[in-house]
Amino acid sequence: MGAMELFFVDGEISTQVEELAQFIGQQNQSAASFAAEVAQSSDPVQAVLTASQGVLPKVSEDKVEAAYNQLFAIARTGESGIDGVAAAVAKDISANAESGVAGLRVLNNLYNLANAAQLTVFSEMVVLAVRVNMLPTLVPLVSQLPKLLAGWTGSAQQKADVVLELRNALDGAQLGNEAYATELVFLEAIGASDARAAKVATSAIVRFANLSAVCDLDALASLDNVQELSQNGQLGSAGELLNALLECDFEQWQKYATANADALKELGVDADKATDKIRLLTVASIAAEHLGQDVPFSKVSQAIGVEEDDIEMWIIDVVRSGLMQGKMNQVTRSLVPTRSTYRRFGADQWSLLAERLDQWKASLEALQPVIGNAKLVAQQQAMQMAGQAQVTIKE
Protein backbone atom coordinates (compact mmCIF):
# COMPACT_ATOMS: atom_id res chain seq x y z
CA MET A 1 0.00 0.00 0.00
CA GLY A 2 1.35 3.37 -0.96
CA ALA A 3 1.66 6.30 1.40
CA MET A 4 -1.51 8.26 1.97
CA GLU A 5 -1.62 11.56 0.11
CA LEU A 6 -2.76 14.26 2.50
CA PHE A 7 -4.42 17.51 1.40
CA PHE A 8 -4.75 20.28 3.96
CA VAL A 9 -8.12 22.03 3.93
CA ASP A 10 -9.95 24.56 6.08
CA GLY A 11 -12.12 23.18 8.82
CA GLU A 12 -12.65 22.91 12.56
CA ILE A 13 -9.50 23.11 14.67
CA SER A 14 -10.00 19.53 15.83
CA THR A 15 -10.04 18.40 12.20
CA GLN A 16 -6.90 20.37 11.42
CA VAL A 17 -5.11 18.90 14.44
CA GLU A 18 -6.13 15.39 13.42
CA GLU A 19 -4.96 15.90 9.83
CA LEU A 20 -1.59 17.29 10.89
CA ALA A 21 -1.17 14.56 13.50
CA GLN A 22 -1.74 11.94 10.80
CA PHE A 23 0.79 13.68 8.55
CA ILE A 24 3.42 13.86 11.31
CA GLY A 25 2.78 10.24 12.27
CA GLN A 26 3.09 9.26 8.64
CA GLN A 27 6.65 10.59 8.61
CA ASN A 28 7.42 8.10 11.41
CA GLN A 29 5.40 5.25 9.88
CA SER A 30 2.81 5.50 12.66
CA ALA A 31 0.07 7.74 11.31
CA ALA A 32 -2.93 6.02 12.89
CA SER A 33 -1.43 5.38 16.31
CA PHE A 34 0.01 8.87 16.64
CA ALA A 35 -3.26 10.50 15.56
CA ALA A 36 -5.08 8.48 18.22
CA GLU A 37 -2.48 9.47 20.81
CA VAL A 38 -2.92 13.16 19.99
CA ALA A 39 -6.71 12.86 20.09
CA GLN A 40 -6.53 11.41 23.61
CA SER A 41 -4.15 14.11 24.84
CA SER A 42 -5.42 16.67 27.33
CA ASP A 43 -4.03 19.40 25.06
CA PRO A 44 -4.10 18.15 21.45
CA VAL A 45 -2.89 21.49 20.09
CA GLN A 46 0.25 21.48 22.24
CA ALA A 47 0.78 17.79 21.54
CA VAL A 48 0.90 18.29 17.78
CA LEU A 49 3.09 21.38 18.14
CA THR A 50 5.58 19.43 20.25
CA ALA A 51 5.52 16.45 17.90
CA SER A 52 6.31 18.65 14.91
CA GLN A 53 9.78 19.44 16.29
CA GLY A 54 12.48 17.76 14.24
CA VAL A 55 9.92 16.23 11.90
CA LEU A 56 8.38 18.96 9.76
CA PRO A 57 11.72 20.61 8.83
CA LYS A 58 12.68 17.39 7.05
CA VAL A 59 9.47 17.07 5.06
CA SER A 60 9.91 17.12 1.28
CA GLU A 61 10.22 20.59 -0.25
CA ASP A 62 6.89 20.38 -2.08
CA LYS A 63 4.97 19.72 1.17
CA VAL A 64 6.87 21.49 3.91
CA GLU A 65 5.31 24.93 3.42
CA ALA A 66 1.76 23.56 3.40
CA ALA A 67 2.50 21.49 6.52
CA TYR A 68 3.80 24.53 8.39
CA ASN A 69 0.88 26.66 7.24
CA GLN A 70 -1.36 24.06 8.86
CA LEU A 71 0.76 24.17 12.00
CA PHE A 72 0.57 27.97 12.13
CA ALA A 73 -3.21 27.87 11.70
CA ILE A 74 -3.39 25.53 14.69
CA ALA A 75 -0.95 27.59 16.77
CA ARG A 76 -3.01 30.75 16.28
CA THR A 77 -5.87 29.11 18.18
CA GLY A 78 -3.67 28.28 21.15
CA GLU A 79 -3.55 30.31 24.33
CA SER A 80 -0.18 31.92 23.51
CA GLY A 81 -0.84 32.28 19.77
CA ILE A 82 1.86 32.39 17.13
CA ASP A 83 4.28 34.37 19.29
CA GLY A 84 4.18 31.66 21.93
CA VAL A 85 5.55 29.00 19.59
CA ALA A 86 7.50 31.11 17.09
CA ALA A 87 10.87 30.89 18.86
CA ALA A 88 10.80 27.09 19.16
CA VAL A 89 9.54 26.58 15.61
CA ALA A 90 12.07 29.03 14.12
CA LYS A 91 14.98 27.42 15.97
CA ASP A 92 13.83 23.96 14.83
CA ILE A 93 13.70 25.09 11.20
CA SER A 94 17.05 26.89 11.28
CA ALA A 95 18.74 23.83 12.76
CA ASN A 96 17.03 21.03 10.83
CA ALA A 97 15.58 22.29 7.54
CA GLU A 98 16.90 20.16 4.69
CA SER A 99 15.82 22.62 2.00
CA GLY A 100 17.20 26.11 2.48
CA VAL A 101 14.76 27.63 0.01
CA ALA A 102 11.72 26.04 1.64
CA GLY A 103 13.02 26.75 5.14
CA LEU A 104 13.51 30.44 4.43
CA ARG A 105 10.07 30.58 2.83
CA VAL A 106 8.48 29.08 5.94
CA LEU A 107 10.40 31.42 8.23
CA ASN A 108 9.29 34.36 6.11
CA ASN A 109 5.66 33.26 6.54
CA LEU A 110 6.20 32.87 10.27
CA TYR A 111 7.80 36.31 10.50
CA ASN A 112 4.78 37.91 8.81
CA LEU A 113 2.38 36.12 11.17
CA ALA A 114 4.34 36.94 14.34
CA ASN A 115 4.33 40.17 16.29
CA ALA A 116 6.46 40.18 19.42
CA ALA A 117 8.58 37.29 18.13
CA GLN A 118 9.65 38.88 14.85
CA LEU A 119 13.13 39.71 16.14
CA THR A 120 13.72 36.07 17.12
CA VAL A 121 12.42 34.75 13.80
CA PHE A 122 14.65 37.16 11.87
CA SER A 123 17.65 35.97 13.86
CA GLU A 124 16.90 32.36 12.95
CA MET A 125 16.53 33.34 9.29
CA VAL A 126 20.12 34.58 9.46
CA VAL A 127 21.24 31.34 11.12
CA LEU A 128 19.56 29.22 8.44
CA ALA A 129 20.83 31.37 5.57
CA VAL A 130 24.39 30.97 6.85
CA ARG A 131 24.02 27.20 7.32
CA VAL A 132 22.74 26.59 3.79
CA ASN A 133 24.99 29.21 2.12
CA MET A 134 22.06 31.40 1.04
CA LEU A 135 22.98 34.62 2.82
CA PRO A 136 22.75 36.73 -0.39
CA THR A 137 18.97 36.18 -0.27
CA LEU A 138 18.88 38.38 2.85
CA VAL A 139 20.94 41.22 1.35
CA PRO A 140 17.83 43.21 0.22
CA LEU A 141 16.77 43.34 3.89
CA VAL A 142 19.85 45.38 4.88
CA SER A 143 18.33 48.59 3.49
CA GLN A 144 15.12 47.82 5.43
CA LEU A 145 16.87 47.32 8.78
CA PRO A 146 16.08 50.77 10.24
CA LYS A 147 12.36 50.21 9.65
CA LEU A 148 12.53 46.64 10.92
CA LEU A 149 14.36 47.69 14.08
CA ALA A 150 11.72 50.31 14.82
CA GLY A 151 8.97 47.68 14.60
CA TRP A 152 10.63 44.90 16.59
CA THR A 153 9.69 44.16 20.19
CA GLY A 154 12.79 43.74 22.30
CA SER A 155 15.45 45.56 24.26
CA ALA A 156 18.13 47.71 22.66
CA GLN A 157 20.62 44.98 23.58
CA GLN A 158 18.60 42.31 21.76
CA LYS A 159 18.25 44.47 18.66
CA ALA A 160 21.96 45.25 18.69
CA ASP A 161 22.75 41.54 18.97
CA VAL A 162 20.67 40.72 15.89
CA VAL A 163 22.19 43.53 13.81
CA LEU A 164 25.70 42.42 14.68
CA GLU A 165 24.76 38.80 14.04
CA LEU A 166 23.76 39.81 10.53
CA ARG A 167 26.93 41.93 10.12
CA ASN A 168 29.12 39.01 11.16
CA ALA A 169 27.28 36.67 8.80
CA LEU A 170 27.68 39.07 5.87
CA ASP A 171 31.34 39.48 6.73
CA GLY A 172 31.83 35.73 6.76
CA ALA A 173 30.20 35.49 3.34
CA GLN A 174 32.65 38.08 1.93
CA LEU A 175 29.84 40.62 1.48
CA GLY A 176 31.88 43.55 2.73
CA ASN A 177 29.76 46.36 1.27
CA GLU A 178 26.62 44.96 2.91
CA ALA A 179 28.46 44.40 6.20
CA TYR A 180 29.53 48.06 6.11
CA ALA A 181 25.93 49.16 5.47
CA THR A 182 24.81 47.08 8.45
CA GLU A 183 27.40 48.78 10.64
CA LEU A 184 26.04 52.18 9.61
CA VAL A 185 22.56 51.02 10.67
CA PHE A 186 23.96 49.90 14.03
CA LEU A 187 25.72 53.22 14.60
CA GLU A 188 22.66 55.24 13.63
CA ALA A 189 19.91 53.20 15.28
CA ILE A 190 21.53 51.59 18.31
CA GLY A 191 23.60 54.48 19.60
CA ALA A 192 26.95 55.18 21.22
CA SER A 193 25.63 53.92 24.57
CA ASP A 194 26.16 50.31 23.47
CA ALA A 195 29.49 49.02 24.76
CA ARG A 196 30.33 47.70 21.30
CA ALA A 197 29.69 51.00 19.48
CA ALA A 198 33.35 52.12 19.43
CA LYS A 199 34.44 48.76 18.03
CA VAL A 200 31.73 48.88 15.35
CA ALA A 201 32.64 52.46 14.44
CA THR A 202 36.31 51.49 14.17
CA SER A 203 35.39 48.61 11.88
CA ALA A 204 33.24 50.88 9.71
CA ILE A 205 36.04 53.44 9.34
CA VAL A 206 38.52 50.77 8.30
CA ARG A 207 36.00 49.25 5.88
CA PHE A 208 35.46 52.65 4.27
CA ALA A 209 39.19 52.98 3.70
CA ASN A 210 39.44 49.48 2.21
CA LEU A 211 36.24 49.12 0.15
CA SER A 212 36.61 50.53 -3.34
CA ALA A 213 32.83 50.60 -3.96
CA VAL A 214 32.06 52.71 -0.86
CA CYS A 215 32.84 56.41 -1.32
CA ASP A 216 30.18 58.42 0.55
CA LEU A 217 32.27 59.45 3.55
CA ASP A 218 29.65 61.89 4.86
CA ALA A 219 27.22 58.99 5.44
CA LEU A 220 29.64 57.71 8.08
CA ALA A 221 31.27 60.87 9.39
CA SER A 222 27.99 62.78 9.85
CA LEU A 223 26.46 60.18 12.18
CA ASP A 224 25.94 61.76 15.60
CA ASN A 225 27.13 58.66 17.41
CA VAL A 226 30.35 58.52 15.38
CA GLN A 227 31.03 62.17 16.09
CA GLU A 228 30.35 61.63 19.81
CA LEU A 229 32.69 58.65 19.97
CA SER A 230 35.40 60.56 18.11
CA GLN A 231 35.09 63.67 20.26
CA ASN A 232 35.28 61.56 23.43
CA GLY A 233 38.49 59.95 22.21
CA GLN A 234 36.94 56.48 22.16
CA LEU A 235 38.03 55.71 18.60
CA GLY A 236 41.76 56.16 19.14
CA SER A 237 43.81 55.74 15.96
CA ALA A 238 40.60 54.98 14.01
CA GLY A 239 39.38 58.47 14.88
CA GLU A 240 42.63 59.90 13.53
CA LEU A 241 42.15 57.85 10.37
CA LEU A 242 38.63 59.24 9.96
CA ASN A 243 39.92 62.80 10.33
CA ALA A 244 42.64 62.10 7.76
CA LEU A 245 40.08 60.74 5.30
CA LEU A 246 37.98 63.86 5.83
CA GLU A 247 40.71 66.47 5.64
CA CYS A 248 43.73 65.20 3.70
CA ASP A 249 44.47 65.74 0.06
CA PHE A 250 46.77 63.20 -1.60
CA GLU A 251 50.02 64.87 -0.55
CA GLN A 252 48.87 65.27 3.06
CA TRP A 253 47.67 61.66 3.11
CA GLN A 254 51.09 60.39 2.03
CA LYS A 255 52.69 62.18 4.98
CA TYR A 256 50.03 60.88 7.37
CA ALA A 257 50.25 57.30 6.07
CA THR A 258 54.04 57.28 6.38
CA ALA A 259 54.01 58.67 9.90
CA ASN A 260 51.26 56.26 11.05
CA ALA A 261 52.16 53.14 9.05
CA ASP A 262 52.25 50.87 12.12
CA ALA A 263 48.91 52.13 13.47
CA LEU A 264 47.23 51.70 10.08
CA LYS A 265 48.59 48.17 9.75
CA GLU A 266 47.33 47.30 13.23
CA LEU A 267 43.87 48.60 12.31
CA GLY A 268 43.84 46.41 9.21
CA VAL A 269 43.97 49.22 6.67
CA ASP A 270 45.10 48.19 3.20
CA ALA A 271 47.57 50.98 2.39
CA ASP A 272 47.19 50.70 -1.40
CA LYS A 273 43.39 50.65 -1.34
CA ALA A 274 43.23 53.54 1.12
CA THR A 275 45.61 55.57 -1.05
CA ASP A 276 43.46 54.96 -4.11
CA LYS A 277 40.40 56.02 -2.08
CA ILE A 278 42.15 59.29 -1.19
CA ARG A 279 42.89 59.87 -4.88
CA LEU A 280 39.17 59.52 -5.70
CA LEU A 281 38.20 61.84 -2.85
CA THR A 282 40.83 64.39 -3.88
CA VAL A 283 39.52 64.52 -7.45
CA ALA A 284 35.99 64.98 -6.09
CA SER A 285 37.18 67.82 -3.85
CA ILE A 286 38.86 69.58 -6.79
CA ALA A 287 35.67 69.18 -8.80
CA ALA A 288 33.58 70.63 -5.97
CA GLU A 289 35.74 73.74 -5.94
CA HIS A 290 35.50 74.23 -9.73
CA LEU A 291 31.94 73.38 -10.69
CA GLY A 292 31.22 74.49 -14.25
CA GLN A 293 34.85 75.44 -14.83
CA ASP A 294 37.60 73.89 -16.94
CA VAL A 295 40.02 71.92 -14.79
CA PRO A 296 43.18 70.96 -16.71
CA PHE A 297 44.20 67.32 -16.58
CA SER A 298 47.64 68.48 -15.52
CA LYS A 299 46.22 70.01 -12.35
CA VAL A 300 44.40 66.81 -11.44
CA SER A 301 47.47 64.75 -12.28
CA GLN A 302 49.66 66.81 -10.00
CA ALA A 303 47.06 66.68 -7.21
CA ILE A 304 46.79 62.89 -7.06
CA GLY A 305 50.31 61.91 -8.07
CA VAL A 306 49.66 59.95 -11.27
CA GLU A 307 50.77 60.33 -14.87
CA GLU A 308 48.66 62.70 -16.94
CA ASP A 309 48.05 59.96 -19.50
CA ASP A 310 46.20 57.98 -16.79
CA ILE A 311 43.97 60.83 -15.62
CA GLU A 312 41.01 59.94 -17.84
CA MET A 313 40.73 56.50 -16.22
CA TRP A 314 40.83 58.03 -12.76
CA ILE A 315 38.12 60.54 -13.68
CA ILE A 316 35.99 57.69 -15.01
CA ASP A 317 36.47 55.85 -11.70
CA VAL A 318 35.40 58.95 -9.75
CA VAL A 319 32.26 59.28 -11.89
CA ARG A 320 31.54 55.56 -11.56
CA SER A 321 31.82 55.82 -7.76
CA GLY A 322 29.05 58.44 -7.72
CA LEU A 323 31.28 61.16 -6.30
CA MET A 324 31.14 63.39 -9.37
CA GLN A 325 29.46 64.10 -12.67
CA GLY A 326 30.99 66.05 -15.51
CA LYS A 327 32.47 66.03 -18.99
CA MET A 328 35.97 65.52 -20.29
CA ASN A 329 37.30 67.53 -23.20
CA GLN A 330 40.02 65.53 -24.90
CA VAL A 331 40.91 68.44 -27.19
CA THR A 332 41.69 70.85 -24.37
CA ARG A 333 42.58 67.95 -22.02
CA SER A 334 40.39 69.26 -19.28
CA LEU A 335 37.49 68.29 -17.02
CA VAL A 336 34.30 70.31 -16.57
CA PRO A 337 32.57 69.05 -13.40
CA THR A 338 28.82 69.65 -13.14
CA ARG A 339 28.23 67.97 -9.77
CA SER A 340 30.46 66.77 -6.98
CA THR A 341 30.06 65.26 -3.52
CA TYR A 342 31.77 66.82 -0.53
CA ARG A 343 33.49 64.56 1.94
CA ARG A 344 31.74 66.40 4.75
CA PHE A 345 28.90 68.83 4.24
CA GLY A 346 29.37 71.30 7.09
CA ALA A 347 29.13 75.04 7.77
CA ASP A 348 31.71 75.94 5.11
CA GLN A 349 29.82 74.01 2.45
CA TRP A 350 26.49 75.59 3.43
CA SER A 351 28.15 79.02 3.20
CA LEU A 352 29.52 78.22 -0.26
CA LEU A 353 26.11 76.94 -1.37
CA ALA A 354 24.46 80.16 -0.17
CA GLU A 355 27.09 82.18 -2.07
CA ARG A 356 26.41 80.27 -5.28
CA LEU A 357 22.66 80.68 -4.86
CA ASP A 358 23.17 84.43 -4.47
CA GLN A 359 25.26 84.46 -7.66
CA TRP A 360 22.55 82.51 -9.48
CA LYS A 361 19.89 84.93 -8.22
CA ALA A 362 21.98 87.93 -9.35
CA SER A 363 22.43 86.35 -12.78
CA LEU A 364 18.69 85.84 -13.14
CA GLU A 365 17.99 89.43 -12.08
CA ALA A 366 20.52 90.65 -14.65
CA LEU A 367 18.70 88.68 -17.34
CA GLN A 368 15.28 90.14 -16.55
CA PRO A 369 15.81 93.41 -18.53
CA VAL A 370 17.11 91.41 -21.51
CA ILE A 371 14.10 89.08 -21.37
CA GLY A 372 11.76 92.08 -21.01
CA ASN A 373 13.26 93.82 -24.04
CA ALA A 374 13.02 90.63 -26.08
CA LYS A 375 9.33 90.32 -25.22
CA LEU A 376 8.70 93.97 -26.14
CA VAL A 377 10.46 93.58 -29.49
CA ALA A 378 8.48 90.42 -30.21
CA GLN A 379 5.19 92.21 -29.41
CA GLN A 380 6.09 95.17 -31.62
CA GLN A 381 6.99 92.90 -34.52
CA ALA A 382 3.72 91.02 -34.11
CA MET A 383 1.75 94.29 -34.22
CA GLN A 384 3.59 95.47 -37.33
CA MET A 385 2.91 92.20 -39.10
CA ALA A 386 -0.77 92.42 -38.16
CA GLY A 387 -1.00 95.98 -39.56
CA GLN A 388 0.60 94.97 -42.85
CA ALA A 389 -1.64 91.97 -43.33
CA GLN A 390 -4.32 92.30 -46.01
CA VAL A 391 -7.46 90.25 -46.46
CA THR A 392 -8.94 90.08 -50.01
CA ILE A 393 -12.43 88.71 -50.54
CA LYS A 394 -13.23 87.75 -54.09
CA GLU A 395 -16.66 89.01 -55.23
PyMOL commands that set and color helices and strands:
alter all, ss='L'
color gray80, all
select helices_A, chain A and resi 13-27+31-40+44-52+56-58+61-75+81-96+100-113+118-131+135-151+156-172+176-189+197-210+218-221+224-231+237-247+250-259+261-267+271-289+297-304+308-320+347-388
alter helices_A, ss='H'
color red, helices_A
select strands_A, chain A and resi 295-296+324-329+334-340
alter strands_A, ss='S'
color yellow, strands_A
deselect
rebuild
show_as cartoon
